[in-house]
């Protein structure tokens, strides 16, 4: 009996101890506290007059305080004198307009301070005094126009400084001097026009510098002096017109990635990127580049080189001469009409992806891709190619994906793309194809996906005549599938049927006026791993019995080669999912 009573007393004592411990957590009534160390007071409409009361109710042992998304406009000096153990302070998304001197001087252990999304326009020389342990400072999305000289100099442990989305117009020399441990500096989306000399002097540990989306057009000769550890330099969306500033900088031995996309660069000088075995990525896309000098990428071991959206008209043998390695090369959205024999020779053994779509190529010759035995993906869509010389792809032994959509092919013979042994995806949409010759797929050992186009010849309110290219091969029969594109306006149930071999057109009847359909015609091959999608998007007329519509799915140009394709991406995705389901059904 005594033992039982003792046991019950112990249980009650434990419960009361837990309740007492819970009640001992000091937490302001309007806030939430997981423990007394973590205090969350965000989005409680806290005003300046209420701030002191909230802070007084917080235990002095707190290490995290979140005051974000409130209505605080001013932080008086001494506000946090009771919270000297704080390590994380979040004041983001308030209405703070000024940081007074010594605002945070009572927080010697603070490691992260977030002031993002306020209206701070004025900083004093001593606004950040006392933050001896600070590692991460967020001042982005404010109204800062300039920073007092060496305002950050006492933040000797700072590793990340965020100053993006302000209105900073100029930087003073040695603006960040003393930040020996700074690794990331973000100055993007400001109003900088020039970078003066010695701006970043002292940032010997800086690894990432973002100057993106400014108005920068000029650099002093020693603008980047001292950046001996820089790995990533981001300068896209500026007004840079030449690359002279890249010469003779301290970061050449460490730089791994540089982005100059969206500038006004017209040419790439020879030797502008001196030998640096660490440099892996160069982005020069969306410029005005007409010429790339020989030896421009001399002795570089690149993984990615982006030159899309420029004004290149040819690829010469000298353009990439002496580039030791490139794995992915993007030349799309240019005006390239010719590619010299051996233009890619210096890195032909390393190239995996080559993108040439949306250019002005009219043909492909055998020397264009010679020796590219490791190439996996080749995209030549949206050119004006009408024929392929035999042997053009003979060296592309490991090619897995070939995209020649949106060209001028009327006939495609298997012999013209001989060479690839593991081709899995062949894209042919938006060509005026009439025949595919010699594609038997008898020896297919892996799944192959061929995407081509059907075309709508005539559409009325309730009928549609659909045609597709004839295919020589080992198809046993055709499957016809019709599905509603929108159930709200489609009353005819979806259906499938089997057509006889070698049929090249079908007339659909009984369609709903003003409805949307997806029509897929798929040949079934002896090899179950061959998936040929021939699909079209049909929009029936509301009342007109004889209007002609030209549209296709999936593609980017009209089946009538003179008309642009016009299918929304969400409908393309819907069709792709349907085709995958259809292929699974057929294979089973």
C-alpha positions as CSV (number, residue, x, y, z in Angstrom):
1,X,0.0,0.0,0.0
2,X,2.8,2.4,0.9
3,X,4.7,1.5,-2.2
4,X,1.6,2.2,-4.3
5,X,1.1,5.6,-2.6
6,X,4.8,6.4,-3.1
7,X,4.5,5.6,-6.8
8,X,1.5,7.8,-7.2
9,X,3.2,10.7,-5.4
10,X,6.2,10.3,-7.7
11,X,4.0,10.5,-10.8
12,X,2.2,13.7,-9.5
13,X,5.6,15.2,-8.6
14,X,6.8,14.6,-12.1
15,X,3.7,16.2,-13.6
16,X,3.9,19.2,-11.4
17,X,7.6,19.6,-12.2
18,X,6.8,19.5,-15.9
19,X,4.0,22.1,-15.5
20,X,6.3,24.3,-13.4
21,X,9.1,24.0,-15.9
22,X,6.7,25.0,-18.7
23,X,5.3,27.9,-16.8
24,X,8.9,29.0,-16.0
25,X,9.6,29.7,-19.8
26,X,9.6,33.4,-20.2
27,X,7.7,34.2,-23.4
28,X,5.8,37.4,-24.3
29,X,2.1,36.8,-24.5
30,X,1.8,37.8,-28.2
31,X,4.8,35.6,-29.2
32,X,5.6,31.9,-29.5
33,X,8.5,30.3,-27.8
34,X,9.6,26.7,-28.4
35,X,11.9,27.2,-25.4
36,X,13.1,30.3,-23.7
37,X,16.0,30.3,-26.1
38,X,13.9,30.7,-29.3
39,X,11.4,33.5,-29.4
40,X,9.2,34.2,-32.4
41,X,7.3,37.5,-32.5
42,X,6.9,37.9,-36.3
43,X,3.7,39.3,-37.8
44,X,2.1,40.5,-34.6
45,X,1.7,44.2,-35.7
46,X,4.3,45.2,-33.2
47,X,4.9,49.0,-33.0
48,X,7.8,51.1,-31.7
49,X,5.9,51.9,-28.4
50,X,5.4,48.1,-27.8
51,X,9.0,47.0,-28.5
52,X,10.5,47.7,-25.1
53,X,7.6,45.8,-23.4
54,X,8.1,42.7,-25.6
55,X,11.9,42.7,-25.0
56,X,11.5,43.0,-21.3
57,X,9.4,39.8,-21.2
58,X,12.1,37.8,-22.9
59,X,14.5,35.7,-20.9
60,X,18.1,37.1,-21.0
61,X,19.2,33.6,-22.1
62,X,17.4,33.9,-25.5
63,X,19.6,33.1,-28.5
64,X,17.1,33.7,-31.3
65,X,14.6,36.6,-31.6
66,X,12.4,37.0,-34.7
67,X,10.7,40.4,-34.9
68,X,10.2,40.3,-38.7
69,X,7.1,41.6,-40.6
70,X,6.0,44.1,-37.9
71,X,5.6,47.9,-37.8
72,X,8.9,48.8,-36.2
73,X,10.4,52.1,-37.6
74,X,13.1,52.8,-35.0
75,X,15.5,50.8,-32.8
76,X,16.7,53.0,-29.9
77,X,20.1,52.5,-28.6
78,X,20.2,50.0,-25.7
79,X,17.0,48.2,-26.9
80,X,18.7,44.8,-26.6
81,X,20.9,45.4,-23.5
82,X,19.1,42.6,-21.7
83,X,19.6,40.1,-24.5
84,X,23.4,39.9,-24.8
85,X,23.3,36.2,-25.5
86,X,21.4,36.6,-28.8
87,X,23.0,34.9,-31.8
88,X,20.2,35.5,-34.4
89,X,18.1,38.7,-34.7
90,X,15.6,39.1,-37.5
91,X,14.2,42.6,-38.1
92,X,13.3,42.0,-41.8
93,X,10.2,43.6,-43.4
94,X,9.6,46.4,-40.9
95,X,9.6,50.1,-41.6
96,X,13.0,51.0,-40.1
97,X,14.4,54.1,-41.8
98,X,17.7,54.7,-40.0
99,X,20.3,52.8,-38.0
100,X,21.4,55.0,-35.2
101,X,24.9,54.9,-33.8
102,X,25.6,51.9,-31.5
103,X,22.2,50.4,-32.1
104,X,23.5,46.9,-31.7
105,X,26.5,47.5,-29.5
106,X,25.0,45.4,-26.7
107,X,25.0,42.2,-28.8
108,X,28.6,41.0,-28.7
109,X,27.6,37.3,-29.5
110,X,25.2,38.1,-32.4
111,X,26.1,36.0,-35.5
112,X,23.3,36.8,-37.9
113,X,21.4,40.1,-38.3
114,X,18.6,40.4,-40.8
115,X,17.5,43.9,-41.8
116,X,16.2,43.0,-45.3
117,X,13.1,44.7,-46.7
118,X,13.1,47.9,-44.6
119,X,13.3,51.5,-45.6
120,X,16.8,52.1,-44.3
121,X,18.3,55.0,-46.1
122,X,20.9,56.3,-43.6
123,X,23.8,54.5,-42.0
124,X,26.1,56.1,-39.4
125,X,29.8,55.4,-39.1
126,X,29.1,53.5,-35.8
127,X,25.7,51.9,-36.6
128,X,27.3,48.5,-36.6
129,X,29.6,48.9,-33.6
130,X,29.9,46.1,-31.1
131,X,29.0,43.3,-33.5
132,X,32.2,41.4,-32.9
133,X,30.8,38.0,-33.6
134,X,28.7,38.8,-36.7
135,X,29.0,36.4,-39.6
136,X,25.9,37.1,-41.8
137,X,24.5,40.6,-42.4
138,X,21.4,41.2,-44.5
139,X,20.9,44.8,-45.6
140,X,19.2,44.0,-49.0
141,X,16.0,45.6,-50.3
142,X,16.4,48.9,-48.5
143,X,17.0,52.5,-49.6
144,X,20.8,52.7,-49.0
145,X,22.5,55.1,-51.4
146,X,26.0,55.0,-50.0
147,X,27.9,53.5,-47.1
148,X,30.1,55.5,-44.7
149,X,33.8,54.9,-45.1
150,X,34.8,51.6,-43.5
151,X,31.5,51.2,-41.7
152,X,32.0,47.4,-41.9
153,X,35.7,47.5,-40.7
154,X,35.0,46.3,-37.2
155,X,33.0,43.2,-38.4
156,X,36.2,41.2,-38.6
157,X,34.4,37.8,-38.5
158,X,31.8,38.7,-41.2
159,X,31.4,36.0,-43.9
160,X,28.3,37.1,-45.9
161,X,27.3,40.7,-46.7
162,X,24.0,41.3,-48.6
163,X,23.5,44.7,-50.1
164,X,21.4,43.9,-53.1
165,X,18.2,45.8,-54.1
166,X,19.4,49.2,-52.8
167,X,20.1,52.5,-54.6
168,X,23.9,52.5,-54.2
169,X,25.4,54.7,-56.9
170,X,29.1,54.5,-56.1
171,X,31.6,52.6,-54.0
172,X,34.6,54.2,-52.3
173,X,38.1,52.7,-52.4
174,X,38.6,50.3,-49.6
175,X,34.9,50.3,-48.8
176,X,35.1,46.8,-47.4
177,X,38.6,47.0,-46.0
178,X,39.1,44.9,-42.8
179,X,36.6,42.1,-43.8
180,X,39.4,39.5,-44.0
181,X,37.0,36.6,-43.6
182,X,34.2,37.8,-46.0
183,X,33.3,35.0,-48.5
184,X,30.2,36.3,-50.2
185,X,29.4,39.9,-51.2
186,X,26.1,40.7,-53.0
187,X,25.8,44.2,-54.6
188,X,23.3,43.2,-57.3
189,X,20.3,45.4,-58.3
190,X,21.8,48.7,-57.4
191,X,22.7,51.8,-59.5
192,X,26.4,51.3,-59.8
193,X,28.0,52.8,-63.0
194,X,31.7,52.4,-62.3
195,X,33.9,50.3,-60.1
196,X,36.8,52.4,-58.9
197,X,40.3,51.2,-58.1
198,X,41.0,49.2,-54.9
199,X,37.2,48.9,-54.2
200,X,37.6,45.4,-52.9
201,X,41.1,45.7,-51.4
202,X,41.4,43.5,-48.3
203,X,38.8,40.9,-49.3
204,X,41.4,38.2,-49.6
205,X,38.9,35.4,-48.6
206,X,36.1,36.5,-50.9
207,X,34.8,33.6,-53.0
208,X,31.6,35.0,-54.6
209,X,31.0,38.6,-55.9
210,X,27.7,39.6,-57.4
211,X,27.5,42.8,-59.3
212,X,24.5,41.7,-61.4
213,X,21.8,44.1,-62.7
214,X,23.5,47.4,-62.2
215,X,24.5,50.1,-64.8
216,X,28.2,49.3,-64.8
217,X,30.1,50.3,-67.9
218,X,33.6,51.1,-66.6
219,X,36.2,49.5,-64.4
220,X,39.4,51.0,-63.0
221,X,42.5,49.0,-63.9
222,X,42.9,47.8,-60.3
223,X,39.2,47.5,-59.5
224,X,39.5,43.8,-58.5
225,X,42.9,44.1,-56.8
226,X,43.2,41.8,-53.8
227,X,40.5,39.3,-54.8
228,X,43.0,36.4,-54.8
229,X,40.5,33.8,-53.7
230,X,37.5,34.8,-55.9
231,X,35.8,31.7,-57.4
232,X,32.5,33.1,-58.8
233,X,32.1,36.5,-60.5
234,X,28.6,37.5,-61.5
235,X,28.2,40.6,-63.7
236,X,25.2,39.9,-65.9
237,X,22.7,42.6,-66.9
238,X,25.0,45.6,-67.0
239,X,26.3,48.0,-69.7
240,X,29.7,46.4,-70.2
241,X,30.9,46.8,-73.8
242,X,34.3,45.2,-73.7
243,X,36.4,42.7,-71.8
244,X,39.5,44.7,-71.3
245,X,38.9,44.8,-67.5
246,X,39.4,41.0,-67.3
247,X,43.1,41.4,-68.1
248,X,45.7,41.2,-65.3
249,X,43.5,40.6,-62.3
250,X,44.5,38.8,-59.0
251,X,41.7,36.2,-59.3
252,X,42.9,34.3,-62.4
253,X,44.3,31.4,-60.4
254,X,41.2,30.9,-58.4
255,X,38.2,31.9,-60.6
256,X,35.9,29.0,-61.5
257,X,32.8,30.7,-62.9
258,X,32.2,34.1,-64.6
259,X,28.9,35.4,-66.0
260,X,28.7,38.4,-68.3
261,X,25.3,37.6,-69.8
262,X,23.0,40.4,-70.8
263,X,25.7,43.1,-71.5
264,X,26.8,45.1,-74.6
265,X,29.9,43.1,-75.5
266,X,30.5,43.0,-79.3
267,X,33.6,40.9,-79.5
268,X,35.8,38.5,-77.4
269,X,39.5,39.5,-77.7
270,X,42.2,36.9,-78.1
271,X,43.8,35.7,-74.8
272,X,41.2,37.6,-72.8
273,X,40.8,34.6,-70.5
274,X,44.5,33.6,-69.8
275,X,45.4,30.1,-68.7
276,X,43.5,29.1,-65.6
277,X,42.9,25.4,-65.1
278,X,40.2,26.1,-62.5
279,X,37.9,28.1,-64.7
280,X,34.9,25.8,-65.5
281,X,32.0,28.1,-66.6
282,X,31.9,31.2,-68.9
283,X,28.5,32.8,-69.7
284,X,28.7,35.3,-72.5
285,X,25.1,34.9,-73.6
286,X,22.6,37.6,-74.6
287,X,25.3,40.1,-75.8
288,X,26.0,41.6,-79.2
289,X,29.0,39.4,-80.0
290,X,29.9,39.2,-83.7
291,X,33.4,38.0,-83.5
292,X,35.4,35.7,-81.2
293,X,39.2,36.1,-81.6
294,X,41.5,33.1,-82.0
295,X,43.0,31.9,-78.7
296,X,40.2,33.6,-76.7
297,X,39.8,30.4,-74.6
298,X,43.4,29.4,-74.8
299,X,44.3,26.5,-72.5
300,X,41.0,26.6,-70.6
301,X,39.5,23.4,-69.2
302,X,35.9,24.5,-69.4
303,X,32.8,22.5,-68.5
304,X,30.3,25.0,-69.9
305,X,30.6,27.8,-72.5
306,X,27.5,29.8,-73.2
307,X,27.4,32.0,-76.3
308,X,23.7,31.9,-77.2
309,X,21.7,35.0,-78.1
310,X,24.5,36.9,-79.9
311,X,25.2,38.0,-83.5
312,X,27.6,35.2,-84.6
313,X,27.3,34.3,-88.3
314,X,29.9,31.6,-88.5
315,X,32.0,29.3,-86.4
316,X,35.6,29.4,-87.6
317,X,38.3,27.0,-86.8
318,X,40.2,29.7,-84.9
319,X,37.3,30.6,-82.7
320,X,37.8,27.7,-80.2
321,X,41.4,26.9,-81.1
322,X,43.4,25.7,-78.1
323,X,40.5,25.3,-75.8
324,X,41.6,22.2,-74.0
325,X,38.2,21.0,-72.9
326,X,34.5,22.0,-73.2
327,X,31.8,19.7,-72.1
328,X,28.7,21.8,-73.0
329,X,28.7,24.4,-75.7
330,X,25.6,26.5,-76.4
331,X,25.5,28.5,-79.7
332,X,21.7,28.8,-80.1
333,X,19.9,32.0,-81.0
334,X,22.6,33.3,-83.3
335,X,22.7,33.8,-87.1
336,X,25.2,31.1,-87.8
337,X,25.2,30.0,-91.4
338,X,28.4,28.0,-91.6
339,X,30.5,25.8,-89.3
340,X,34.1,25.2,-90.5
341,X,35.5,21.7,-90.8
342,X,37.3,21.0,-87.6
343,X,35.9,24.0,-85.7
344,X,35.4,21.8,-82.6
345,X,38.6,19.8,-82.9
346,X,40.4,21.0,-79.9
347,X,37.7,19.6,-77.5
348,X,36.0,17.0,-79.7
349,X,36.9,14.2,-77.2
350,X,35.2,16.0,-74.3
351,X,32.1,17.6,-75.8
352,X,28.9,16.1,-74.4
353,X,26.2,18.6,-75.4
354,X,26.1,20.9,-78.4
355,X,23.2,23.3,-78.9
356,X,22.9,25.0,-82.3
357,X,19.1,25.5,-82.5
358,X,17.6,28.7,-83.9
359,X,20.4,29.6,-86.3
360,X,20.5,29.8,-90.1
361,X,22.2,26.5,-91.0
362,X,21.1,25.1,-94.4
363,X,23.0,21.9,-94.4
364,X,25.3,19.5,-92.5
365,X,28.6,18.3,-93.9
366,X,30.8,15.4,-92.7
367,X,33.5,17.6,-91.2
368,X,31.2,19.6,-89.0
369,X,31.1,17.0,-86.2
370,X,34.1,15.0,-86.9
371,X,35.7,13.0,-84.0
372,X,32.9,13.8,-81.5
373,X,32.7,10.3,-80.2
374,X,31.5,11.3,-76.7
375,X,28.7,13.7,-77.8
376,X,25.4,12.8,-76.2
377,X,23.0,15.6,-77.2
378,X,22.9,17.5,-80.5
379,X,20.3,20.1,-81.0
380,X,19.9,21.7,-84.5
381,X,16.2,22.5,-84.3
382,X,14.7,25.6,-85.9
383,X,17.3,26.1,-88.7
384,X,16.6,25.8,-92.4
385,X,18.3,22.4,-93.0
386,X,16.7,20.5,-95.9
387,X,19.2,17.7,-96.3
388,X,22.0,15.9,-94.5
389,X,25.1,14.7,-96.2
390,X,25.8,11.0,-95.8
391,X,28.4,10.5,-93.1
392,X,27.6,13.7,-91.3
393,X,27.0,11.8,-88.0
394,X,29.3,8.9,-88.6
395,X,31.6,9.7,-85.7
396,X,28.8,10.4,-83.2
397,X,28.9,6.8,-81.8
398,X,27.4,7.7,-78.4
399,X,24.8,10.2,-79.5
400,X,21.6,9.7,-77.5
401,X,19.4,12.6,-78.5
402,X,19.2,14.3,-81.9
403,X,16.8,17.2,-82.4
404,X,16.3,18.4,-86.0
405,X,12.8,19.7,-85.5
406,X,11.6,22.9,-87.3
407,X,13.7,22.5,-90.4
408,X,12.9,21.8,-94.1
409,X,13.1,18.0,-94.3
410,X,10.6,16.4,-96.7
411,X,12.3,13.0,-96.8
412,X,14.7,11.5,-94.2
413,X,16.7,8.4,-94.9
414,X,18.2,6.2,-92.1
415,X,21.5,6.2,-93.9
416,X,22.0,9.9,-93.4
417,X,22.0,9.5,-89.6
418,X,24.0,6.3,-89.4
419,X,26.7,6.4,-86.8
420,X,24.9,6.7,-83.5
421,X,24.6,3.3,-81.9
422,X,22.5,4.2,-78.8
423,X,20.1,6.9,-80.2
424,X,17.2,7.1,-77.8
425,X,15.4,10.3,-78.9
426,X,14.9,11.6,-82.4
427,X,12.9,14.8,-82.7
428,X,11.4,15.6,-86.1
429,X,8.4,17.9,-85.4
430,X,7.7,20.9,-87.6
431,X,9.2,19.5,-90.8
432,X,7.2,19.1,-94.0
433,X,8.0,15.3,-93.8
434,X,6.4,13.0,-96.3
435,X,8.5,9.9,-95.9
436,X,10.9,8.3,-93.4
437,X,12.9,5.7,-95.4
438,X,14.8,2.7,-94.0
439,X,13.9,3.0,-90.3
440,X,13.1,-0.6,-89.5
441,X,14.3,-0.6,-85.9
442,X,14.9,-4.3,-86.2
443,X,18.0,-4.2,-84.0
444,X,16.9,-1.7,-81.3
445,X,18.3,-2.8,-78.0
446,X,17.2,0.2,-76.0
447,X,14.1,2.4,-75.8
448,X,13.9,5.0,-78.6
449,X,11.5,7.9,-78.8
450,X,10.7,9.5,-82.1
451,X,8.6,12.7,-82.2
452,X,7.3,13.8,-85.5
453,X,4.1,15.6,-86.7
454,X,0.7,14.8,-88.1
455,X,-1.2,17.6,-89.8
456,X,-4.8,18.7,-90.0
457,X,-5.9,19.1,-93.6
458,X,-9.6,20.1,-93.1
459,X,-11.7,20.8,-90.0
460,X,-15.4,21.4,-89.8
461,X,-17.9,21.5,-86.9
462,X,-18.0,17.8,-86.5
463,X,-15.2,16.3,-88.7
464,X,-11.5,16.5,-89.1
465,X,-9.2,15.0,-91.7
466,X,-5.8,14.1,-90.2
467,X,-2.7,13.0,-92.3
468,X,0.7,11.8,-91.2
469,X,4.0,10.8,-92.9
470,X,4.3,7.4,-94.5
471,X,6.9,5.2,-92.7
472,X,8.8,2.3,-94.1
473,X,9.5,-0.1,-91.4
474,X,8.2,-3.1,-89.5
475,X,5.0,-1.6,-88.0
476,X,2.3,-4.2,-87.6
477,X,-0.6,-1.8,-87.4
478,X,-1.6,1.7,-86.5
479,X,-3.4,2.8,-83.4
480,X,-5.7,5.8,-83.5
481,X,-6.4,7.6,-80.2
482,X,-8.7,10.6,-79.7
483,X,-9.0,12.3,-76.3
484,X,-10.8,15.4,-75.2
485,X,-8.6,18.4,-74.6
486,X,-11.2,20.1,-72.4
487,X,-14.0,18.1,-70.7
488,X,-16.1,21.2,-70.4
489,X,-16.7,21.4,-74.2
490,X,-16.2,17.9,-75.3
491,X,-19.2,15.5,-75.3
492,X,-17.8,12.7,-77.5
493,X,-16.1,10.0,-75.3
494,X,-12.5,9.3,-75.9
495,X,-11.8,6.2,-78.0
496,X,-9.1,4.1,-79.6
497,X,-9.2,2.0,-82.7
498,X,-6.8,0.0,-84.9
499,X,-6.1,1.0,-88.5
500,X,-4.7,-1.1,-91.2
501,X,-0.9,-1.0,-92.0
502,X,0.4,1.8,-94.2
503,X,-2.6,4.1,-93.9
504,X,-1.6,7.7,-94.2
505,X,-4.8,9.6,-93.3
506,X,-8.0,9.3,-91.4
507,X,-11.3,11.2,-91.2
508,X,-12.7,11.7,-87.7
509,X,-16.5,12.1,-87.5
510,X,-19.0,12.8,-84.8
511,X,-16.9,15.5,-83.2
512,X,-18.5,18.2,-81.0
513,X,-18.6,21.7,-82.6
514,X,-16.4,24.1,-80.8
515,X,-14.5,21.4,-79.0
516,X,-10.8,20.6,-78.4
517,X,-9.2,17.2,-79.1
518,X,-5.9,15.5,-79.0
519,X,-5.5,13.0,-81.8
520,X,-2.6,10.5,-81.8
521,X,-1.7,8.1,-84.5
522,X,1.0,5.6,-83.5
523,X,2.6,2.8,-85.5
524,X,3.2,-0.3,-83.5
525,X,6.6,-1.9,-84.4
526,X,7.9,-5.4,-83.9
527,X,10.2,-3.8,-81.3
528,X,8.1,-2.8,-78.3
529,X,10.7,-0.3,-77.3
530,X,10.1,2.0,-80.2
531,X,7.8,4.8,-79.4
532,X,6.7,7.1,-82.3
533,X,4.4,9.9,-81.4
534,X,2.4,11.5,-84.1
535,X,-0.1,13.8,-82.5
536,X,-2.1,16.8,-83.5
537,X,-4.3,19.3,-81.6
538,X,-7.7,19.7,-83.2
539,X,-10.1,22.6,-82.6
540,X,-13.4,22.0,-84.3
541,X,-15.4,24.9,-85.6
542,X,-18.4,26.3,-83.8
543,X,-20.6,26.8,-86.9
544,X,-18.4,27.2,-90.0
545,X,-18.4,23.9,-91.9
546,X,-15.2,24.3,-93.9
547,X,-12.6,26.4,-92.2
548,X,-9.0,25.1,-92.2
549,X,-6.9,25.2,-89.1
550,X,-3.2,24.5,-88.9
551,X,-1.9,23.4,-85.5
552,X,0.1,20.6,-84.1
553,X,1.1,18.9,-80.9
554,X,3.8,18.8,-79.6
555,X,5.9,21.3,-81.5
556,X,7.0,24.9,-81.9
557,X,6.0,25.5,-85.5
558,X,3.0,24.8,-87.6
559,X,2.5,21.6,-89.5
560,X,2.0,23.9,-92.4
561,X,5.6,24.9,-92.5
562,X,4.7,28.5,-93.3
563,X,2.6,28.9,-90.1
564,X,4.0,29.1,-86.6
565,X,3.0,26.4,-84.1
566,X,0.9,27.7,-81.3
567,X,0.3,25.2,-78.5
568,X,0.5,26.3,-74.8
569,X,3.1,24.5,-72.7
570,X,0.4,23.2,-70.3
571,X,-1.3,21.4,-73.2
572,X,2.0,20.1,-74.4
573,X,2.6,18.6,-71.0
574,X,-0.9,17.1,-71.0
575,X,-0.3,15.5,-74.4
576,X,3.1,14.2,-73.3
577,X,1.5,12.5,-70.3
578,X,-1.2,11.0,-72.5
579,X,1.3,9.7,-75.0
580,X,3.3,8.0,-72.3
581,X,0.1,6.4,-71.1
582,X,-0.8,5.3,-74.6
583,X,2.6,3.8,-75.2
584,X,2.4,1.9,-71.9
585,X,-1.0,0.6,-72.9
586,X,0.3,-0.5,-76.4
587,X,3.4,-2.1,-75.0
588,X,1.4,-4.1,-72.5
